[in-house]
Amino acid sequence: MDTQQFDFVVIGGGIFGCYAASYLSKKGAKIALLEKESRLFRKASLVNQARLHSGYHYPRSLATAALSDEHKERFTNEHRQFVHSSFEKYYAIDRFGSFTDPLQFERFCSRIHIPFKRINEHALFNFNRLEALYLTEEHSFDPVLLSRYYSEMVENDPNIEVFLDVQLQNALPDGVNWRIEFTRNSTLPSPSPSSRLVAPTVINATYAATNAVNTMFGVDRLALTHELSEIAFVVSREFGDRGLTVMDGPFGSIMPYGLSGLLSLSSVAYTHHKISYDDLPQFDCQVAEDPSCRPAAPGICTDCPRRPMSNAAKMLAQMRQYFSESVQFEHLFSYYTIKSKLKSSYIDDGRPTEISMLRQSPRFYCLFSGKINSIYEVEKIV
Ligand SMILES: Cc1cc2nc3c(=O)[nH]c(=O)nc-3n(C[C@H](O)[C@H](O)[C@H](O)COP(=O)(O)OP(=O)(O)OC[C@H]3O[C@@H](n4cnc5c(N)ncnc54)[C@H](O)[C@@H]3O)c2cc1C
């Protein structure tokens, strides 16, 4: 068996794995980037609401709100060509059942110094349902353009070797190094011969598969829950290229999906089709005959014939209540993926990015991400 030596093995080719690999490459390290699928960026880094968080979303978690703002400026500056910053973004509070009220929301925004302007009249919105409407400053990143940018960056970097279609077989400490064995391409009738990598440091950036990889390396698992989630894509001639997020509780959001001209639609009640409270994402749509998706190695939900029926009609019915009757939306298609959260986020709805060193020698970092613009957190630790 061929053995290749690297300084770092990064497992997971979403934005966090790609960013970590390219950051380490700039420091002169040799990196192996391992991805389970045949392409990079097919999961959470592609299928999300594309909200470049300014903090408005987290009135119950000051820490997450402040962290959003901490990285927003740098993320925007370094990804300017992939950020849509010229649309009107509204936040609103539902008259019924919200965890926040106008006074609290305004105090919260002032406390973390994010701008807001209360709007008392607007032809597009239904003030019978909205207790308060605010014009805010929040942008949207373009996941498709980011995917192309980061994929090309790591694939063309001479310090980074990208391995696709990887199936991890085992990982063992061997002195100061990890010895990692994997096969390629699960769709071949007979498994490919094993490959072996050796490196003193591993970074696990596999998001929904975090605990499966931690288990293989013999380190602690994180307490996670997983939601099989749908992001619906809609267009509206009347609403155009604007965004509305209704706060704070079981409401929803419609906003530009980057620069694509589409609006992403999601709702707390209908976006999440199934919930798994297990440490691994375990869903009844995973079947033994399809090895491409298992709790230990989840697949690409959008491409799966057993993905749930779309809830877009229900999401639209819920969101329609906040708009004037003249505003219409058309659903075009939906993407699906697994959204994973720390169990500790249940109370405050926070989305921290947690990077922990779970073994010192050989070294193992677990990078569990909460939001796209916290990619820079890796620089503080590794
Ligand atoms: C529905 C939804 C909406 C969201 N909305 C927003 C938002 O509006 N704004 C925001 O900032 N954030 C949002 N997020 C969060 C954000 O998308 C994630 O924090 C971020 O994309 C995670 O990036 P990642 O690289 O860690 O994970 P991923 O992009 O999921 O990448 C992990 C990669 O690891 C690979 N992998 C898994 N197992 C293995 C293995 N055994 N071997 C090799 N590779 C493996 C996977 O195939 C995948 O490519 C949202 C997330 C979801 C799901």
The ligand as an SDF file (V2000), in Angstrom:
LIG
                    3D

 53 58  0  0  0  0  0  0  0  0999 V2000
  -30.5130   24.6520    6.1200 C   0  0  0  0  0  0  0  0  0  0  0  0
  -29.3150   25.4520    6.5710 C   0  0  0  0  0  0  0  0  0  0  0  0
  -29.3780   26.8400    6.5900 C   0  0  0  0  0  0  0  0  0  0  0  0
  -28.2610   27.5680    7.0140 C   0  0  0  0  0  0  0  0  0  0  0  0
  -28.2940   28.9380    6.8840 N   0  0  0  0  0  0  0  0  0  0  0  0
  -27.1690   29.6360    7.1210 C   0  0  0  0  0  0  0  0  0  0  0  0
  -27.1070   31.0280    6.8520 C   0  0  0  0  0  0  0  0  0  0  0  0
  -28.0640   31.6250    6.3640 O   0  0  0  0  0  0  0  0  0  0  0  0
  -25.9490   31.6830    7.1200 N   0  0  0  0  0  0  0  0  0  0  0  0
  -24.8550   31.0440    7.6240 C   0  0  0  0  0  0  0  0  0  0  0  0
  -23.8180   31.6830    7.8510 O   0  0  0  0  0  0  0  0  0  0  0  0
  -24.8680   29.7190    7.8860 N   0  0  0  0  0  0  0  0  0  0  0  0
  -25.9850   29.0080    7.6380 C   0  0  0  0  0  0  0  0  0  0  0  0
  -26.0130   27.6650    7.8610 N   0  0  0  0  0  0  0  0  0  0  0  0
  -24.8360   27.0340    8.4920 C   0  0  0  0  0  0  0  0  0  0  0  0
  -23.7180   26.8370    7.4900 C   0  0  0  0  0  0  0  0  0  0  0  0
  -24.2480   26.4400    6.2560 O   0  0  0  0  0  0  0  0  0  0  0  0
  -22.7470   25.7860    8.0240 C   0  0  0  0  0  0  0  0  0  0  0  0
  -22.2730   26.2090    9.2960 O   0  0  0  0  0  0  0  0  0  0  0  0
  -21.5350   25.5990    7.1080 C   0  0  0  0  0  0  0  0  0  0  0  0
  -21.8900   25.5380    5.7500 O   0  0  0  0  0  0  0  0  0  0  0  0
  -20.8540   24.3160    7.4690 C   0  0  0  0  0  0  0  0  0  0  0  0
  -19.7400   24.1850    6.6260 O   0  0  0  0  0  0  0  0  0  0  0  0
  -18.8330   22.9180    6.7470 P   0  0  0  0  0  0  0  0  0  0  0  0
  -17.7690   23.0480    5.7360 O   0  0  0  0  0  0  0  0  0  0  0  0
  -18.4610   22.7130    8.1750 O   0  0  0  0  0  0  0  0  0  0  0  0
  -19.8610   21.7060    6.3980 O   0  0  0  0  0  0  0  0  0  0  0  0
  -20.3360   21.0940    4.9770 P   0  0  0  0  0  0  0  0  0  0  0  0
  -20.5000   22.1310    3.9500 O   0  0  0  0  0  0  0  0  0  0  0  0
  -21.5080   20.2260    5.2770 O   0  0  0  0  0  0  0  0  0  0  0  0
  -19.1010   20.2280    4.5540 O   0  0  0  0  0  0  0  0  0  0  0  0
  -18.7540   19.0420    5.2260 C   0  0  0  0  0  0  0  0  0  0  0  0
  -18.1580   18.1190    4.2000 C   0  0  0  0  0  0  0  0  0  0  0  0
  -17.6400   16.9530    4.8560 O   0  0  0  0  0  0  0  0  0  0  0  0
  -17.8410   15.8650    3.9930 C   0  0  0  0  0  0  0  0  0  0  0  0
  -17.7530   14.6200    4.7460 N   0  0  0  0  0  0  0  0  0  0  0  0
  -18.6390   14.1140    5.6190 C   0  0  0  0  0  0  0  0  0  0  0  0
  -18.1980   12.9370    6.1060 N   0  0  0  0  0  0  0  0  0  0  0  0
  -17.0020   12.7010    5.5360 C   0  0  0  0  0  0  0  0  0  0  0  0
  -16.0610   11.6630    5.6390 C   0  0  0  0  0  0  0  0  0  0  0  0
  -16.2490   10.6000    6.4370 N   0  0  0  0  0  0  0  0  0  0  0  0
  -14.9320   11.7220    4.8730 N   0  0  0  0  0  0  0  0  0  0  0  0
  -14.7230   12.7710    4.0570 C   0  0  0  0  0  0  0  0  0  0  0  0
  -15.5920   13.8030    3.9260 N   0  0  0  0  0  0  0  0  0  0  0  0
  -16.7150   13.7670    4.6620 C   0  0  0  0  0  0  0  0  0  0  0  0
  -19.2390   16.1240    3.4290 C   0  0  0  0  0  0  0  0  0  0  0  0
  -19.5000   15.3560    2.2750 O   0  0  0  0  0  0  0  0  0  0  0  0
  -19.1800   17.6170    3.1770 C   0  0  0  0  0  0  0  0  0  0  0  0
  -18.7150   17.9150    1.8860 O   0  0  0  0  0  0  0  0  0  0  0  0
  -27.0960   26.9120    7.4480 C   0  0  0  0  0  0  0  0  0  0  0  0
  -27.0390   25.5050    7.4280 C   0  0  0  0  0  0  0  0  0  0  0  0
  -28.1080   24.7860    6.9570 C   0  0  0  0  0  0  0  0  0  0  0  0
  -27.9870   23.2990    6.8210 C   0  0  0  0  0  0  0  0  0  0  0  0
  1  2  1  0
  2  3  1  0
  2 52  2  0
  3  4  2  0
  4  5  1  0
  4 50  1  0
  5  6  2  0
  6  7  1  0
  6 13  1  0
  7  8  2  0
  7  9  1  0
  9 10  1  0
 10 11  2  0
 10 12  1  0
 12 13  2  0
 13 14  1  0
 14 15  1  0
 14 50  1  0
 15 16  1  0
 16 17  1  0
 16 18  1  0
 18 19  1  0
 18 20  1  0
 20 21  1  0
 20 22  1  0
 22 23  1  0
 23 24  1  0
 24 25  2  0
 24 26  1  0
 24 27  1  0
 27 28  1  0
 28 29  2  0
 28 30  1  0
 28 31  1  0
 31 32  1  0
 32 33  1  0
 33 34  1  0
 33 48  1  0
 34 35  1  0
 35 36  1  0
 35 46  1  0
 36 37  1  0
 36 45  1  0
 37 38  2  0
 38 39  1  0
 39 40  1  0
 39 45  2  0
 40 41  1  0
 40 42  2  0
 42 43  1  0
 43 44  2  0
 44 45  1  0
 46 47  1  0
 46 48  1  0
 48 49  1  0
 50 51  2  0
 51 52  1  0
 52 53  1  0
M  END
$$$$
